[in-house]
């Protein structure tokens, strides 16, 4: 019997009243300090930051986040899309979600959400005239332009697909002057995702069908003949297409130990770059070279190979960082680098690596790396970012799931914390991809407890070194912190739980939660239910000495239902825990407008400083 199931109805008067009352109570607790901190967080949040970039024959198109807006512009030139202009038009907060353009630089497709919701609007415009050619509501994904039309993916959240499969499910379409038609995905059920990419010579469609985050099938065929796309490769691990060159399809696969290797599929399958000690995370083909990103203890180095797999060069960076390719046209690649004190650098690689532009934070910072030992003896890596003062207070971020690695990135609210004597930490837990697919699998389904044990090990080590510790996690990271909180409240001095998954008996019934079944397990299956119930934070709240806890969510989060946060808050309140609830009324899972997001981050910082002082 779920006594708080009424909280799943966001229009219930009790929910609205609770949100209003708790927001007010939290504001009273935090307001003065948060208001003092905001200008500083806003300054760091407002640093113009490159999000993505696309190569075209007419130049590079780039998307940036700026002080009070997001823009898409020609690199060093005119602005094409401005979120502020969209807000005026729609009279609401707008968040740009992404864009793409055709190779010739004639057409641009961009998506944006309103009020932070996942579902938004996609527009296709003529870059020469600015004319709106097409608008999709809700937004579509993976727009891929050809001469006479384009492909796009539609994710059905409600109802059913054109071929009668119940949502959530994804389908691929072709659209031209004659209308749109379904070209791929017929019959695929919930949990399947489809990704389309085009070879750099523009001739081949490379299609990936994944089930959850755990398996892949690769299809290939002439880009303009979807009826000829054929399955050429499949594996029970993640596989992604890289490019087609000289009649060979290059694939990055996690087969073997799950550390990533590059293979070429032609008349036979050849191994080009074998597995190494550390994960091969990505690869692009540039001219007659392969540029690859290798993850070494959760930060990237670049490696350059010949097309037959001979290692030619290795490139490291001055600070541990994250490096990912944004685009390649086969002749050059654009790369984005980021670190804890570097909002971004844009590099170009055409055989040599060149810095195009970037932003750095001034100050005396250092990044340290260390290991803790988990309950079963596994070594768990973590980063610590420090400044000139060390007051033995640590703010530790974790995630541990969905094959996502936590690599160094810029947190605007962490800089003021470090300047006040704090240490910002980031833990690399099982469930992520920091050490390959085996590392991911060791933290999913019935192995999920490993993730919490890893986090506890890091926190215990810091506590043993005299730190007061605040923990922080968002989404699946919110599950991490809430599970750790109910299991070992003694290893933290405060907790921040954002946009979380917490009720592991009902997650699959709320919004698109059923697509996470491959990662978490199925609560309707008695075997899965057993291990889910064992750690489900919502079902394991008991009277204890809980530290001050902030649970925060967004009323418009249409990916992780806000009821997870609200119900957990009510459970903790029931046992007298010092818990606060913050519900952003203009925010979804994807975030919100820059100022709304910056105010949320400032509130987190204020809560940490207040509870660790």
C-alpha positions as CSV (number, residue, x, y, z in Angstrom):
1,X,0.0,0.0,0.0
2,X,1.6,3.3,-1.1
3,X,0.2,6.0,1.2
4,X,1.6,8.8,-0.9
5,X,0.5,7.7,-4.3
6,X,-1.7,10.8,-4.5
7,X,1.6,12.8,-5.0
8,X,1.8,11.3,-8.5
9,X,-1.1,13.5,-9.6
10,X,0.6,16.9,-10.0
11,X,-2.7,18.6,-10.2
12,X,-3.8,17.3,-6.8
13,X,-4.5,20.2,-4.4
14,X,-2.3,18.6,-1.8
15,X,0.6,18.5,-4.1
16,X,0.2,22.2,-5.1
17,X,-0.2,23.2,-1.5
18,X,2.8,21.2,-0.4
19,X,5.0,22.7,-3.2
20,X,4.0,26.2,-2.3
21,X,4.5,25.7,1.5
22,X,7.9,23.8,1.1
23,X,9.3,26.3,-1.4
24,X,8.5,29.0,1.0
25,X,10.1,27.1,4.0
26,X,13.2,26.4,1.9
27,X,13.5,30.1,0.8
28,X,13.3,31.2,4.4
29,X,16.2,28.8,5.3
30,X,18.4,29.8,2.4
31,X,17.3,33.2,1.1
32,X,19.9,35.6,2.6
33,X,22.9,33.5,1.8
34,X,21.6,32.6,-1.6
35,X,21.0,36.2,-2.5
36,X,24.5,37.1,-1.5
37,X,26.0,34.3,-3.5
38,X,24.0,34.7,-6.7
39,X,26.0,37.5,-8.4
40,X,29.2,35.3,-8.1
41,X,27.6,32.1,-9.4
42,X,25.9,34.1,-12.1
43,X,29.2,35.5,-13.2
44,X,30.7,32.0,-13.7
45,X,27.5,30.6,-15.1
46,X,27.4,33.5,-17.6
47,X,30.8,32.8,-19.2
48,X,30.0,32.3,-22.9
49,X,30.3,28.5,-23.3
50,X,30.4,26.5,-26.5
51,X,27.9,23.6,-26.5
52,X,28.2,22.1,-29.9
53,X,29.5,22.9,-33.4
54,X,28.9,21.7,-37.0
55,X,31.1,21.9,-40.1
56,X,29.6,23.2,-43.3
57,X,31.0,24.4,-46.7
58,X,30.2,27.9,-45.7
59,X,31.9,27.8,-42.3
60,X,31.3,26.5,-38.8
61,X,28.0,26.9,-37.0
62,X,28.2,26.8,-33.2
63,X,25.8,26.8,-30.3
64,X,26.7,28.8,-27.2
65,X,25.3,29.4,-23.8
66,X,25.7,33.1,-22.8
67,X,24.8,35.2,-19.8
68,X,21.0,35.4,-20.3
69,X,20.5,33.5,-23.6
70,X,21.6,30.7,-25.8
71,X,22.5,31.3,-29.4
72,X,23.3,29.5,-32.6
73,X,25.7,31.5,-34.7
74,X,28.3,31.3,-37.5
75,X,31.7,30.9,-35.7
76,X,32.9,34.5,-35.3
77,X,30.0,35.8,-37.2
78,X,26.2,36.6,-37.2
79,X,23.7,35.1,-34.8
80,X,21.2,32.8,-36.4
81,X,19.0,31.7,-33.5
82,X,18.6,33.6,-30.2
83,X,16.7,32.1,-27.2
84,X,15.7,35.6,-26.0
85,X,13.9,36.3,-29.3
86,X,12.1,32.9,-29.0
87,X,11.1,33.8,-25.5
88,X,9.6,37.1,-26.7
89,X,7.7,35.2,-29.5
90,X,6.4,32.5,-27.2
91,X,6.1,34.5,-23.9
92,X,7.8,31.7,-21.9
93,X,11.2,30.4,-20.8
94,X,13.0,28.7,-23.7
95,X,15.9,26.2,-23.6
96,X,17.7,25.4,-26.8
97,X,18.3,21.7,-26.9
98,X,20.5,21.2,-30.0
99,X,20.8,21.8,-33.8
100,X,22.2,20.4,-37.0
101,X,22.8,21.7,-40.5
102,X,23.3,20.3,-44.0
103,X,26.8,20.1,-45.4
104,X,26.3,23.0,-47.8
105,X,25.2,25.4,-45.0
106,X,21.8,26.0,-46.6
107,X,19.5,24.5,-43.9
108,X,19.4,24.5,-40.2
109,X,17.3,22.3,-37.9
110,X,17.1,23.3,-34.2
111,X,15.1,22.1,-31.2
112,X,14.1,24.0,-28.1
113,X,11.9,23.3,-25.1
114,X,9.5,25.5,-23.2
115,X,9.7,25.7,-19.4
116,X,12.4,23.0,-19.4
117,X,10.2,20.1,-20.6
118,X,11.8,17.3,-22.6
119,X,9.1,17.6,-25.3
120,X,9.6,20.8,-27.3
121,X,9.5,22.3,-30.8
122,X,11.8,21.6,-33.8
123,X,12.1,24.2,-36.5
124,X,13.9,23.9,-39.9
125,X,15.0,27.2,-41.4
126,X,16.6,28.4,-44.6
127,X,20.0,29.9,-43.6
128,X,20.1,32.3,-46.5
129,X,16.7,33.9,-46.1
130,X,15.9,33.0,-42.4
131,X,12.5,31.6,-43.7
132,X,10.8,29.0,-41.5
133,X,10.4,25.9,-43.7
134,X,9.0,23.4,-41.2
135,X,7.9,23.2,-37.5
136,X,7.4,20.0,-35.5
137,X,5.5,19.9,-32.2
138,X,6.5,18.0,-30.2
139,X,10.2,18.1,-31.2
140,X,11.8,15.5,-33.4
141,X,15.4,14.3,-33.3
142,X,18.3,13.2,-35.4
143,X,17.4,15.3,-38.4
144,X,19.6,14.2,-41.3
145,X,19.6,16.3,-44.5
146,X,19.8,15.0,-48.1
147,X,19.5,17.1,-51.3
148,X,15.7,16.7,-51.6
149,X,14.5,16.1,-48.1
150,X,15.5,14.8,-44.7
151,X,15.2,12.0,-42.2
152,X,14.1,12.5,-38.6
153,X,13.3,10.4,-35.6
154,X,10.1,10.8,-33.6
155,X,9.9,9.6,-30.0
156,X,6.3,8.7,-29.0
157,X,5.7,9.4,-25.4
158,X,1.9,9.0,-25.5
159,X,-0.6,6.9,-27.5
160,X,0.9,4.6,-30.1
161,X,3.2,4.6,-33.1
162,X,1.7,4.6,-36.7
163,X,2.3,0.8,-36.8
164,X,0.3,0.3,-33.6
165,X,3.0,-0.1,-30.9
166,X,2.2,1.4,-27.6
167,X,4.4,4.3,-26.4
168,X,7.1,4.9,-25.4
169,X,8.7,4.0,-28.7
170,X,10.8,5.6,-31.5
171,X,10.4,5.6,-35.3
172,X,12.4,7.0,-38.2
173,X,10.7,9.0,-41.0
174,X,11.6,10.5,-44.4
175,X,10.2,13.9,-45.3
176,X,10.2,15.7,-48.7
177,X,7.9,17.8,-50.9
178,X,5.4,14.8,-51.1
179,X,5.0,14.5,-47.3
180,X,6.4,12.2,-44.7
181,X,6.6,8.4,-44.5
182,X,7.8,5.8,-41.9
183,X,11.0,4.3,-43.1
184,X,12.5,2.4,-40.2
185,X,11.6,1.0,-36.8
186,X,8.4,-0.7,-37.5
187,X,7.5,-3.2,-34.8
188,X,10.2,-2.1,-32.3
189,X,8.8,-1.8,-28.8
190,X,9.7,0.2,-25.7
191,X,13.4,0.3,-24.7
192,X,14.7,0.4,-28.3
193,X,16.5,3.5,-29.5
194,X,17.5,4.3,-33.1
195,X,20.4,6.5,-34.2
196,X,21.2,7.5,-37.8
197,X,24.5,8.9,-39.0
198,X,25.8,9.6,-42.4
199,X,29.3,8.5,-43.6
200,X,31.6,11.5,-44.2
201,X,31.5,10.9,-48.0
202,X,27.7,11.4,-47.8
203,X,26.9,8.1,-49.5
204,X,26.0,5.7,-46.7
205,X,23.4,5.5,-43.9
206,X,24.8,4.0,-40.7
207,X,21.9,3.1,-38.4
208,X,22.2,1.9,-34.8
209,X,19.4,0.1,-33.0
210,X,20.1,-0.3,-29.3
211,X,18.0,-2.0,-26.6
212,X,18.4,0.1,-23.5
213,X,22.0,0.8,-22.9
214,X,23.1,-2.8,-23.4
215,X,23.1,-4.1,-26.9
216,X,23.3,-2.9,-30.5
217,X,22.5,-3.8,-34.1
218,X,24.1,-1.9,-37.0
219,X,22.4,-1.4,-40.3
220,X,24.0,0.1,-43.4
221,X,22.8,1.0,-46.9
222,X,22.7,3.7,-49.5
223,X,21.7,6.9,-47.7
224,X,18.8,7.6,-50.1
225,X,17.4,4.1,-50.3
226,X,16.1,3.1,-46.8
227,X,14.5,0.0,-48.2
228,X,18.0,-1.3,-48.8
229,X,19.4,-0.7,-45.3
230,X,20.5,-4.1,-44.0
231,X,21.8,-5.4,-40.7
232,X,25.5,-6.1,-41.0
233,X,26.5,-6.4,-37.3
234,X,25.1,-7.0,-33.9
235,X,26.4,-7.6,-30.4
236,X,25.1,-7.8,-26.8
237,X,27.2,-4.8,-25.9
238,X,27.2,-1.2,-27.1
239,X,28.5,-0.7,-30.7
240,X,28.6,2.5,-32.7
241,X,29.4,3.2,-36.3
242,X,32.4,5.5,-37.0
243,X,32.6,5.9,-40.8
244,X,32.7,4.0,-44.1
245,X,36.0,4.2,-46.0
246,X,37.3,2.2,-48.9
247,X,34.2,-0.1,-48.7
248,X,34.8,-0.9,-45.1
249,X,32.5,0.0,-42.2
250,X,34.5,1.1,-39.1
251,X,32.8,0.3,-35.8
252,X,33.7,1.0,-32.2
253,X,32.5,-2.0,-30.2
254,X,32.6,-3.0,-26.5
255,X,33.0,-6.7,-27.2
256,X,35.7,-8.6,-25.3
257,X,36.4,-7.1,-21.8
258,X,34.2,-4.1,-22.7
259,X,37.1,-1.6,-23.0
260,X,36.3,-0.6,-26.6
261,X,38.1,-1.6,-29.8
262,X,37.9,-0.4,-33.4
263,X,37.0,-3.0,-36.0
264,X,36.5,-2.8,-39.8
265,X,33.6,-4.8,-41.4
266,X,34.1,-5.6,-45.1
267,X,34.2,-9.0,-46.6
268,X,35.5,-10.1,-43.2
269,X,35.8,-8.5,-39.8
270,X,39.2,-7.1,-39.0
271,X,40.5,-5.7,-35.7
272,X,42.1,-2.3,-36.3
273,X,42.7,-1.0,-32.8
274,X,42.6,-3.8,-30.2
275,X,41.4,-3.4,-26.6
276,X,43.9,-1.7,-24.3
277,X,44.3,-1.3,-20.6
278,X,41.9,1.7,-20.6
279,X,38.6,2.3,-22.5
280,X,38.6,3.5,-26.1
281,X,35.7,5.9,-25.9
282,X,35.4,7.3,-29.4
283,X,37.0,7.5,-32.8
284,X,36.8,9.6,-36.0
285,X,38.4,9.2,-39.3
286,X,40.3,12.3,-40.6
287,X,42.1,12.0,-43.9
288,X,44.2,8.9,-43.7
289,X,44.3,8.9,-39.9
290,X,42.2,7.7,-37.0
291,X,41.8,10.1,-34.2
292,X,40.6,8.3,-31.0
293,X,39.8,9.4,-27.4
294,X,41.0,7.1,-24.6
295,X,39.7,7.4,-21.1
296,X,42.5,7.0,-18.6
297,X,41.2,7.1,-14.9
298,X,38.2,9.1,-16.1
299,X,40.0,11.8,-18.2
300,X,40.8,11.8,-21.9
301,X,43.9,11.6,-23.9
302,X,44.0,11.6,-27.7
303,X,45.7,8.9,-29.8
304,X,46.4,9.0,-33.5
305,X,46.6,5.9,-35.6
306,X,47.0,5.0,-39.3
307,X,43.9,3.4,-41.0
308,X,45.5,-0.1,-40.4
309,X,45.8,0.5,-36.7
310,X,49.5,1.6,-36.3
311,X,49.8,4.1,-33.4
312,X,51.4,7.3,-34.6
313,X,51.0,9.8,-31.8
314,X,49.6,10.5,-28.3
315,X,48.3,13.9,-27.1
316,X,47.7,14.7,-23.5
317,X,46.4,18.0,-21.9
318,X,47.7,20.3,-19.1
319,X,44.7,19.4,-16.9
320,X,42.6,16.2,-16.6
321,X,39.7,16.9,-19.0
322,X,36.9,15.6,-21.2
323,X,37.5,15.7,-24.9
324,X,34.8,14.8,-27.4
325,X,34.4,15.2,-31.2
326,X,31.6,17.6,-32.2
327,X,31.8,17.0,-35.9
328,X,34.0,15.7,-38.7
329,X,33.7,16.0,-42.5
330,X,36.4,13.4,-43.2
331,X,39.1,16.1,-43.7
332,X,39.1,17.7,-40.3
333,X,37.4,17.3,-36.9
334,X,36.2,19.7,-34.3
335,X,36.8,18.7,-30.7
336,X,35.5,20.2,-27.5
337,X,37.6,20.1,-24.3
338,X,36.4,20.9,-20.8
339,X,37.8,20.7,-17.3
340,X,36.9,21.7,-13.7
341,X,38.4,25.2,-14.3
342,X,38.0,25.4,-18.1
343,X,34.5,26.0,-19.3
344,X,35.6,25.0,-22.8
345,X,38.2,24.9,-25.5
346,X,37.5,24.3,-29.2
347,X,40.2,22.5,-31.1
348,X,40.5,21.6,-34.7
349,X,42.3,18.5,-35.9
350,X,43.4,18.0,-39.5
351,X,46.4,15.8,-38.8
352,X,47.6,18.4,-36.2
353,X,45.7,19.7,-33.1
354,X,45.1,23.4,-33.1
355,X,43.3,25.6,-30.5
356,X,40.5,27.6,-32.1
357,X,39.1,29.4,-29.1
358,X,38.3,28.9,-25.4
359,X,37.6,30.2,-21.9
360,X,39.6,29.6,-18.7
361,X,39.0,30.5,-15.0
362,X,41.8,32.5,-13.4
363,X,43.1,31.5,-10.0
364,X,45.2,29.1,-8.1
365,X,43.5,25.7,-8.5
366,X,44.8,22.2,-8.5
367,X,43.2,18.9,-9.4
368,X,44.1,15.8,-7.4
369,X,43.2,12.2,-8.0
370,X,42.9,9.4,-5.5
371,X,41.4,6.0,-4.9
372,X,39.1,4.5,-2.3
373,X,38.6,0.8,-1.7
374,X,35.0,-0.5,-2.0
375,X,33.4,-3.2,0.2
376,X,34.4,-6.0,-2.3
377,X,38.0,-4.7,-2.7
378,X,37.3,-2.7,-6.0
379,X,39.4,0.4,-6.3
380,X,37.2,3.5,-6.9
381,X,38.8,6.6,-8.5
382,X,37.8,10.1,-7.6
383,X,38.9,13.7,-8.4
384,X,39.3,16.5,-5.8
385,X,39.5,20.1,-6.9
386,X,41.1,22.5,-4.4
387,X,42.1,26.2,-4.2
388,X,44.5,28.1,-2.0
389,X,42.5,27.5,1.2
390,X,41.5,24.1,2.6
391,X,38.9,24.1,5.3
392,X,38.2,20.4,5.2
393,X,34.8,20.6,3.7
394,X,34.0,18.5,0.6
395,X,31.1,18.6,-1.8
396,X,31.1,15.3,-3.7
397,X,29.2,14.6,-6.9
398,X,28.3,11.1,-8.1
399,X,26.2,9.3,-10.7
400,X,27.0,5.6,-11.3
401,X,24.7,4.3,-14.1
402,X,23.6,4.0,-17.7
403,X,27.1,3.6,-19.0
404,X,27.8,7.3,-18.4
405,X,31.3,8.3,-17.3
406,X,31.8,11.3,-15.0
407,X,34.8,13.1,-16.6
408,X,36.1,16.5,-15.6
409,X,33.7,19.3,-16.4
410,X,33.0,22.9,-15.4
411,X,30.6,23.4,-12.5
412,X,29.9,27.2,-12.1
413,X,28.8,26.9,-8.5
414,X,31.9,24.8,-7.5
415,X,34.3,27.7,-8.1
416,X,32.8,30.0,-5.3
417,X,32.8,26.9,-3.0
418,X,36.5,26.2,-3.7
419,X,37.3,29.9,-3.2
420,X,35.7,29.7,0.3
421,X,38.0,26.9,1.3
422,X,35.9,24.0,0.0
423,X,37.1,20.9,-2.0
424,X,34.9,19.8,-4.9
425,X,34.9,16.0,-5.4
426,X,33.7,13.8,-8.2
427,X,33.5,10.0,-7.8
428,X,33.8,7.5,-10.6
429,X,31.5,4.7,-9.5
430,X,30.6,1.4,-11.1
431,X,27.6,1.6,-13.4
432,X,29.3,4.3,-15.5
433,X,31.7,3.6,-18.4
434,X,34.9,4.9,-16.8
435,X,36.6,1.5,-17.1
436,X,34.5,-0.1,-19.9
437,X,31.4,-2.2,-20.2
438,X,32.3,-4.6,-17.4
439,X,32.4,-1.6,-15.1
440,X,29.0,-0.6,-16.3
441,X,27.5,-4.0,-15.8
442,X,29.0,-4.3,-12.4
443,X,26.7,-1.5,-11.4
444,X,23.4,-2.3,-13.0
445,X,20.3,-4.5,-12.2
446,X,21.1,-6.9,-9.4
447,X,24.6,-5.4,-9.0
448,X,23.3,-1.9,-8.2
449,X,24.4,-2.1,-4.6
450,X,28.0,-2.0,-5.8
451,X,27.4,1.6,-6.9
452,X,26.3,2.6,-3.4
453,X,29.1,0.7,-1.8
454,X,31.6,2.5,-4.0
455,X,30.2,5.9,-3.1
456,X,30.2,5.0,0.6
457,X,33.9,4.0,0.3
458,X,34.8,7.4,-1.1
459,X,32.8,9.3,1.5
460,X,34.2,7.2,4.4
461,X,37.8,7.9,3.2
462,X,37.1,11.7,3.1
463,X,35.4,11.6,6.5
464,X,38.5,9.7,7.8
465,X,40.7,12.5,6.5
466,X,38.8,15.0,8.6
467,X,36.4,16.4,5.9
468,X,32.8,17.4,6.6
469,X,31.0,16.0,3.5
470,X,28.1,17.1,1.4
471,X,26.9,14.6,-1.2
472,X,25.2,15.5,-4.5
473,X,23.5,13.6,-7.3
474,X,21.0,14.3,-10.0
475,X,18.6,11.9,-11.8
476,X,20.2,8.4,-11.5
477,X,22.6,10.3,-9.2
478,X,19.6,11.3,-7.1
479,X,18.9,7.5,-6.7
480,X,22.6,7.1,-5.6
481,X,22.5,9.8,-2.9
482,X,19.0,8.8,-1.6
483,X,20.0,5.1,-1.4
484,X,23.3,6.1,0.4
485,X,21.4,8.4,2.7
486,X,19.0,5.7,3.9
487,X,21.7,3.0,4.2
488,X,24.6,5.1,5.7
489,X,23.5,8.5,6.8
490,X,26.6,8.7,9.0
491,X,29.0,9.1,6.0
492,X,27.6,12.5,5.0
493,X,26.9,15.8,6.8
494,X,24.3,16.9,4.2
495,X,22.8,15.6,1.1
496,X,21.5,17.1,-2.2
497,X,19.2,15.0,-4.2
498,X,18.1,16.4,-7.6
499,X,15.4,15.3,-10.1
500,X,15.7,11.8,-8.7
501,X,14.6,8.3,-9.4
502,X,13.6,6.9,-5.9
503,X,10.5,4.7,-6.0
504,X,12.0,1.6,-7.5
505,X,8.6,-0.2,-7.4
506,X,6.8,2.3,-9.6
507,X,9.5,4.1,-11.7
508,X,8.4,2.1,-14.8
509,X,4.8,3.3,-14.5
510,X,5.7,7.0,-14.4
511,X,6.4,9.0,-17.6
512,X,9.0,7.2,-19.8
513,X,10.4,5.2,-16.9
514,X,9.8,1.8,-18.6
515,X,12.8,2.5,-20.9
516,X,15.0,2.2,-17.9
517,X,14.0,-1.4,-17.2
518,X,17.1,-2.8,-19.0
519,X,19.3,-0.8,-16.7
520,X,17.4,-1.2,-13.3
521,X,15.3,-4.4,-13.8
522,X,11.6,-4.9,-14.0
523,X,9.5,-4.3,-10.8
524,X,6.8,-6.6,-12.3
525,X,9.2,-9.5,-12.4
526,X,9.3,-11.2,-9.0
527,X,13.1,-11.9,-9.2
528,X,13.9,-8.3,-10.2
529,X,11.4,-7.0,-7.6
530,X,13.4,-8.7,-4.9
531,X,16.7,-6.9,-5.5
532,X,14.9,-3.6,-6.4
533,X,13.0,-3.6,-3.1
534,X,16.1,-4.3,-1.2
535,X,17.6,-0.9,-2.0
536,X,14.6,1.2,-3.2
537,X,15.2,4.4,-1.1
538,X,11.5,5.1,-0.9
539,X,10.9,1.7,0.7
540,X,13.8,1.8,3.1
541,X,13.3,5.0,5.0
542,X,13.5,4.2,8.7
543,X,14.0,6.3,11.8
544,X,17.7,7.4,11.9
545,X,20.0,10.4,12.5
546,X,19.7,11.9,9.1
547,X,21.8,14.9,8.0
548,X,20.2,18.0,6.6
549,X,18.8,17.0,3.2
550,X,17.6,19.0,0.2
551,X,15.5,17.3,-2.4
552,X,15.0,19.4,-5.5
553,X,13.0,18.8,-8.7
554,X,11.1,20.6,-11.5
555,X,7.4,20.6,-11.9
556,X,7.9,20.3,-15.7
557,X,10.3,17.3,-15.5
558,X,8.7,15.0,-18.0
559,X,11.5,12.4,-17.9
560,X,11.8,11.6,-14.2
561,X,8.4,12.2,-12.5
562,X,8.5,14.8,-9.7
563,X,6.5,12.4,-7.6
564,X,9.8,10.5,-6.8
565,X,11.1,13.6,-5.1
566,X,7.8,14.6,-3.4
567,X,7.1,11.1,-2.1
568,X,10.6,10.6,-0.7
569,X,10.3,14.0,1.0
570,X,7.1,13.0,2.7
571,X,8.6,9.7,3.9
572,X,11.6,11.4,5.4
573,X,9.4,14.1,7.0
574,X,7.4,11.2,8.6
575,X,10.4,10.0,10.5
576,X,11.4,13.5,11.6
577,X,14.4,14.0,9.2
578,X,15.7,17.6,8.7
579,X,14.6,17.6,5.0
580,X,13.8,20.4,2.6
581,X,12.0,20.3,-0.7
582,X,12.6,22.8,-3.6
583,X,10.4,22.5,-6.6
584,X,11.3,24.7,-9.6
585,X,8.0,25.6,-11.2
586,X,9.7,26.6,-14.5
587,X,12.2,23.7,-14.8
588,X,12.2,20.3,-16.4
589,X,14.8,17.5,-16.5
590,X,16.7,19.3,-19.3
591,X,17.1,22.4,-17.1
592,X,15.5,25.8,-17.7
593,X,16.5,29.3,-18.7
594,X,20.0,30.4,-17.8
595,X,18.9,32.6,-14.8
596,X,16.5,30.0,-13.5
597,X,19.2,27.3,-13.7
598,X,21.8,29.6,-12.1
599,X,19.5,30.4,-9.2
600,X,18.9,26.7,-8.6
601,X,22.7,26.1,-8.6
602,X,23.2,29.0,-6.2
603,X,20.6,27.5,-3.8
604,X,22.5,24.3,-3.9
605,X,25.8,26.1,-3.0
606,X,24.1,28.1,-0.2
607,X,22.7,24.8,1.2
608,X,26.1,23.2,1.2
609,X,27.9,26.1,2.7
610,X,25.2,26.5,5.4
611,X,25.2,22.8,6.3
612,X,29.0,22.3,6.3
613,X,29.9,25.5,8.2
